[in-house]
């Protein structure tokens, strides 16, 4: 969700500028600093005694903030400061939200993860700003398509986790995640019809691929043997689907 949209945008830009690397550094460090901040906030708000990892977290947070400050100034001086300021404010606000959600152990919330998908896939916007200085129409579409696929996948993963827990406990499976997953596939199907109507067949094919893969996954979640599949393997399959989807989107936007 974080890197694939960025590199898709980089391919579609068909040109390279040194500020693209700076933008990538900002993206990586913004993502990484959350873990350090979670430890620091937990030490202040939750833990009664000093934990050993707090000192390490403070050190890393200081380094990460310094790198972000230097790279942020470079981007502001070399690009459209208004767009960058908007992105930086949005990233900062969401980082604070993510830290508080993690401190309260609510990070498994489906809707928080869907919001995270929308934020993480916005790295495509940063790539365009770094190279072009603006955000073209195709980049907004790329962001939307990456967000749709990522959100749909989140509900499918939660449906599998619920099914695994129910199978292990011998209890009735929760249907909320499964129902949300099917609704997400309906949204993808509507998107397929829209893009096919406007003769954007490669994009429609990408959406068909994603929806088909997720529907197949929802079907095999009914198989007890399939539920025993290691989550690492499930994740690898989901990653392969995501990469293939991204390649078709790049072809469709080329």
Kinemage of the C-alpha trace (Angstrom):
@kinemage 1
@onewidth
@group {chain A} dominant
@subgroup {mainchain}
@vectorlist {calphas} color= white
{ca unk a 1} P 0.000 0.000 0.000
{ca unk a 2} L 2.869 2.373 0.702
{ca unk a 3} L 5.411 1.725 -2.050
{ca unk a 4} L 3.442 0.216 -4.945
{ca unk a 5} L 1.461 3.421 -5.729
{ca unk a 6} L 4.666 5.477 -5.540
{ca unk a 7} L 6.496 3.281 -8.049
{ca unk a 8} L 3.408 3.058 -10.288
{ca unk a 9} L 3.369 6.850 -10.440
{ca unk a 10} L 7.128 6.891 -11.046
{ca unk a 11} L 6.669 4.623 -14.070
{ca unk a 12} L 3.782 6.658 -15.441
{ca unk a 13} L 5.720 9.915 -15.087
{ca unk a 14} L 8.240 8.644 -17.695
{ca unk a 15} L 10.899 10.949 -16.280
{ca unk a 16} L 13.116 11.080 -13.216
{ca unk a 17} L 14.123 13.986 -10.989
{ca unk a 18} L 16.419 13.899 -7.970
{ca unk a 19} L 13.661 15.266 -5.719
{ca unk a 20} L 11.810 11.971 -6.292
{ca unk a 21} L 14.383 10.266 -4.066
{ca unk a 22} L 13.897 12.950 -1.397
{ca unk a 23} L 10.138 12.363 -1.513
{ca unk a 24} L 10.692 8.620 -1.105
{ca unk a 25} L 12.898 9.233 1.939
{ca unk a 26} L 10.177 11.411 3.474
{ca unk a 27} L 7.596 8.696 2.844
{ca unk a 28} L 9.706 5.965 4.430
{ca unk a 29} L 10.668 8.010 7.476
{ca unk a 30} L 7.106 9.264 8.006
{ca unk a 31} L 5.969 5.648 8.033
{ca unk a 32} L 8.811 4.537 10.315
{ca unk a 33} L 8.516 7.274 12.922
{ca unk a 34} L 5.090 6.016 14.016
{ca unk a 35} L 6.628 3.034 15.830
{ca unk a 36} L 9.020 5.249 17.797
{ca unk a 37} L 6.244 7.653 18.720
{ca unk a 38} L 3.967 4.822 19.869
{ca unk a 39} L 6.619 3.684 22.360
{ca unk a 40} L 7.208 7.239 23.606
{ca unk a 41} L 3.483 7.956 24.068
{ca unk a 42} L 2.904 4.612 25.770
{ca unk a 43} L 5.712 5.429 28.187
{ca unk a 44} L 4.060 8.736 29.023
{ca unk a 45} L 0.416 7.633 29.112
{ca unk a 46} L 0.343 3.918 29.916
{ca unk a 47} L 3.507 2.510 31.429
{ca unk a 48} L 4.237 3.224 35.085
{ca unk a 49} L 7.963 2.438 34.931
{ca unk a 50} L 10.643 3.339 32.421
{ca unk a 51} L 10.976 0.678 29.711
{ca unk a 52} L 14.294 -0.091 28.075
{ca unk a 53} L 12.928 0.435 24.556
{ca unk a 54} L 11.818 3.986 25.374
{ca unk a 55} L 15.365 5.347 25.286
{ca unk a 56} L 15.992 3.700 21.903
{ca unk a 57} L 12.671 5.022 20.599
{ca unk a 58} L 13.545 8.573 21.659
{ca unk a 59} L 16.888 8.346 19.905
{ca unk a 60} L 15.337 7.033 16.696
{ca unk a 61} L 12.525 9.583 16.832
{ca unk a 62} L 15.096 12.377 17.075
{ca unk a 63} L 17.007 11.071 14.056
{ca unk a 64} L 13.829 10.537 12.050
{ca unk a 65} L 12.491 13.997 12.846
{ca unk a 66} L 15.784 15.559 11.802
{ca unk a 67} L 15.792 13.711 8.471
{ca unk a 68} L 12.145 14.627 7.876
{ca unk a 69} L 12.817 18.288 8.655
{ca unk a 70} L 15.779 18.524 6.260
{ca unk a 71} L 14.039 16.643 3.443
{ca unk a 72} L 10.816 18.562 4.000
{ca unk a 73} L 12.594 21.906 3.644
{ca unk a 74} L 14.267 20.696 0.436
{ca unk a 75} L 10.915 19.730 -1.070
{ca unk a 76} L 9.284 22.992 -0.010
{ca unk a 77} L 12.098 25.000 -1.612
{ca unk a 78} L 12.163 23.025 -4.860
{ca unk a 79} L 8.451 22.471 -5.480
{ca unk a 80} L 4.990 23.918 -4.958
{ca unk a 81} L 5.023 24.676 -1.233
{ca unk a 82} L 1.218 24.845 -1.077
{ca unk a 83} L 0.713 21.248 -2.236
{ca unk a 84} L 3.583 20.003 -0.084
{ca unk a 85} L 2.246 21.850 2.962
{ca unk a 86} L -1.138 20.202 2.470
{ca unk a 87} L 0.423 16.752 2.169
{ca unk a 88} L 2.688 17.304 5.182
{ca unk a 89} L -0.233 18.478 7.331
{ca unk a 90} L -2.339 15.491 6.287
{ca unk a 91} L 0.531 13.075 6.942
{ca unk a 92} L 1.249 14.654 10.337
{ca unk a 93} L -2.401 14.561 11.395
{ca unk a 94} L -2.775 10.943 10.371
{ca unk a 95} L 0.471 9.990 12.115
{ca unk a 96} L -0.898 11.455 15.353
{ca unk a 97} L -4.155 9.554 14.848
{ca unk a 98} L -2.279 6.319 14.103
{ca unk a 99} L -0.154 6.717 17.239
{ca unk a 100} L -3.197 7.237 19.455
{ca unk a 101} L -5.044 4.320 17.856
{ca unk a 102} L -2.040 2.057 18.431
{ca unk a 103} L -1.586 3.211 22.024
{ca unk a 104} L -5.223 2.274 22.675
{ca unk a 105} L -4.736 -1.048 20.836
{ca unk a 106} L -7.430 -0.220 18.286
{ca unk a 107} L -5.171 -0.637 15.260
{ca unk a 108} L -7.047 -3.744 14.095
{ca unk a 109} L -10.186 -1.716 13.467
{ca unk a 110} L -11.292 -2.346 9.885
{ca unk a 111} L -12.314 1.243 9.284
{ca unk a 112} L -9.047 2.611 10.637
{ca unk a 113} L -7.198 0.268 8.297
{ca unk a 114} L -9.336 1.416 5.363
{ca unk a 115} L -8.462 5.011 6.234
{ca unk a 116} L -4.816 3.922 6.419
{ca unk a 117} L -5.123 2.443 2.921
{ca unk a 118} L -6.336 5.778 1.569
{ca unk a 119} L -3.474 7.631 3.258
{ca unk a 120} L -0.700 5.168 2.385
{ca unk a 121} L -1.658 4.954 -1.286
{ca unk a 122} L -1.416 8.754 -1.493
{ca unk a 123} L 2.330 8.268 -1.976
{ca unk a 124} L 1.504 8.370 -5.697
{ca unk a 125} L 0.638 12.061 -5.257
{ca unk a 126} L 4.011 12.751 -3.643
{ca unk a 127} L 5.828 11.141 -6.575
{ca unk a 128} L 4.068 13.412 -9.065
{ca unk a 129} L 4.705 16.511 -6.992
{ca unk a 130} L 8.394 15.670 -6.727
{ca unk a 131} L 8.818 15.320 -10.489
{ca unk a 132} L 6.190 17.562 -12.097
{ca unk a 133} L 5.402 20.053 -9.371
{ca unk a 134} L 1.687 19.349 -9.760
{ca unk a 135} L -0.762 16.443 -9.628
{ca unk a 136} L -2.180 15.430 -13.035
{ca unk a 137} L -5.601 13.879 -13.461
{ca unk a 138} L -4.271 10.377 -14.042
{ca unk a 139} L -2.508 10.479 -10.670
{ca unk a 140} L -5.773 11.142 -8.813
{ca unk a 141} L -7.241 8.174 -10.680
{ca unk a 142} L -4.245 6.021 -9.761
{ca unk a 143} L -4.712 6.937 -6.104
{ca unk a 144} L -8.418 6.072 -6.252
{ca unk a 145} L -7.791 2.709 -7.926
{ca unk a 146} L -5.027 1.741 -5.488
{ca unk a 147} L -7.213 2.751 -2.540
{ca unk a 148} L -10.164 0.706 -3.829
{ca unk a 149} L -8.095 -2.434 -4.222
{ca unk a 150} L -6.379 -2.034 -0.862
{ca unk a 151} L -9.641 -1.397 1.011
{ca unk a 152} L -11.323 -4.407 -0.580
{ca unk a 153} L -8.374 -6.578 0.414
{ca unk a 154} L -8.525 -5.408 4.034
{ca unk a 155} L -12.089 -6.676 4.483
{ca unk a 156} L -11.185 -10.012 2.875
{ca unk a 157} L -8.260 -10.447 5.271
{ca unk a 158} L -10.481 -9.679 8.263
{ca unk a 159} L -13.012 -12.221 7.005
{ca unk a 160} L -10.282 -14.873 6.968
{ca unk a 161} L -9.106 -13.963 10.459
{ca unk a 162} L -12.669 -14.178 11.785
{ca unk a 163} L -13.157 -17.549 10.098
{ca unk a 164} L -9.895 -18.889 11.557
{ca unk a 165} L -10.846 -17.769 15.067
{ca unk a 166} L -14.323 -19.277 14.744
{ca unk a 167} L -12.909 -22.578 13.455
{ca unk a 168} L -10.365 -22.748 16.279
{ca unk a 169} L -12.942 -22.026 18.975
{ca unk a 170} L -15.739 -24.023 17.387
{ca unk a 171} L -17.942 -20.942 17.560
{ca unk a 172} L -20.276 -19.254 15.103
{ca unk a 173} L -18.317 -17.197 12.574
{ca unk a 174} L -18.818 -13.424 12.694
{ca unk a 175} L -20.469 -12.285 9.462
{ca unk a 176} L -19.744 -8.549 9.658
{ca unk a 177} L -16.318 -8.699 7.985
{ca unk a 178} L -17.533 -11.181 5.394
{ca unk a 179} L -20.534 -8.992 4.567
{ca unk a 180} L -18.299 -5.917 4.282
{ca unk a 181} L -15.947 -7.890 2.018
{ca unk a 182} L -18.780 -8.784 -0.344
{ca unk a 183} L -19.953 -5.158 -0.399
{ca unk a 184} L -16.409 -4.124 -1.329
{ca unk a 185} L -16.484 -6.571 -4.248
{ca unk a 186} L -19.775 -5.043 -5.409
{ca unk a 187} L -18.052 -1.645 -5.410
{ca unk a 188} L -15.259 -3.126 -7.541
{ca unk a 189} L -17.864 -4.601 -9.918
{ca unk a 190} L -19.499 -1.180 -10.300
{ca unk a 191} L -16.083 0.298 -11.054
{ca unk a 192} L -15.526 -2.407 -13.690
{ca unk a 193} L -18.764 -1.412 -15.441
{ca unk a 194} L -17.866 2.289 -15.329
{ca unk a 195} L -14.394 1.860 -16.813
{ca unk a 196} L -15.611 -0.626 -19.437
{ca unk a 197} L -18.298 1.888 -20.441
{ca unk a 198} L -15.580 4.458 -21.125
{ca unk a 199} L -13.451 1.901 -22.993
{ca unk a 200} L -10.752 1.768 -20.316
{ca unk a 201} L -10.471 -1.978 -20.746
{ca unk a 202} L -7.070 -2.505 -19.118
{ca unk a 203} L -8.274 -0.803 -15.957
{ca unk a 204} L -11.517 -2.781 -16.090
{ca unk a 205} L -9.428 -5.961 -16.442
{ca unk a 206} L -7.375 -5.001 -13.390
{ca unk a 207} L -10.537 -4.512 -11.343
{ca unk a 208} L -11.939 -7.833 -12.586
{ca unk a 209} L -8.689 -9.506 -11.534
{ca unk a 210} L -8.866 -8.006 -8.038
{ca unk a 211} L -12.545 -8.823 -7.547
{ca unk a 212} L -12.106 -12.369 -8.864
{ca unk a 213} L -9.125 -12.987 -6.616
{ca unk a 214} L -10.945 -11.731 -3.546
{ca unk a 215} L -14.124 -13.667 -4.335
{ca unk a 216} L -12.044 -16.824 -4.750
{ca unk a 217} L -10.415 -16.132 -1.388
{ca unk a 218} L -13.824 -15.633 0.270
{ca unk a 219} L -14.997 -18.913 -1.219
{ca unk a 220} L -12.032 -20.913 0.012
{ca unk a 221} L -12.500 -19.473 3.496
{ca unk a 222} L -15.426 -21.888 3.742
{ca unk a 223} L -12.964 -24.777 3.461
{ca unk a 224} L -11.574 -25.857 6.842
{ca unk a 225} L -8.340 -27.104 5.257
{ca unk a 226} L -7.789 -23.761 3.498
{ca unk a 227} L -8.128 -21.934 6.806
{ca unk a 228} L -5.056 -23.797 8.068
{ca unk a 229} L -2.911 -22.212 5.363
{ca unk a 230} L -0.102 -20.171 6.980
{ca unk a 231} L -0.889 -16.451 7.008
{ca unk a 232} L 2.518 -15.751 5.491
{ca unk a 233} L 1.534 -17.718 2.386
{ca unk a 234} L -1.824 -15.952 2.255
{ca unk a 235} L 0.012 -12.642 2.452
{ca unk a 236} L 2.369 -13.629 -0.366
{ca unk a 237} L -0.579 -14.515 -2.577
{ca unk a 238} L -2.259 -11.207 -1.766
{ca unk a 239} L 0.971 -9.362 -2.585
{ca unk a 240} L 1.252 -11.152 -5.932
{ca unk a 241} L -2.348 -10.182 -6.758
{ca unk a 242} L -1.652 -6.579 -5.759
{ca unk a 243} L 1.460 -6.363 -7.957
{ca unk a 244} L -0.322 -7.840 -10.976
{ca unk a 245} L -3.229 -5.451 -10.401
{ca unk a 246} L -0.820 -2.514 -10.244
{ca unk a 247} L 0.874 -3.539 -13.503
{ca unk a 248} L -2.469 -3.665 -15.319
{ca unk a 249} L -3.379 -0.250 -13.913
{ca unk a 250} L -0.076 1.168 -15.162
{ca unk a 251} L -0.780 -0.253 -18.638
{ca unk a 252} L -4.284 1.172 -18.518
{ca unk a 253} L -3.055 4.652 -17.559
{ca unk a 254} L -0.072 4.654 -19.917
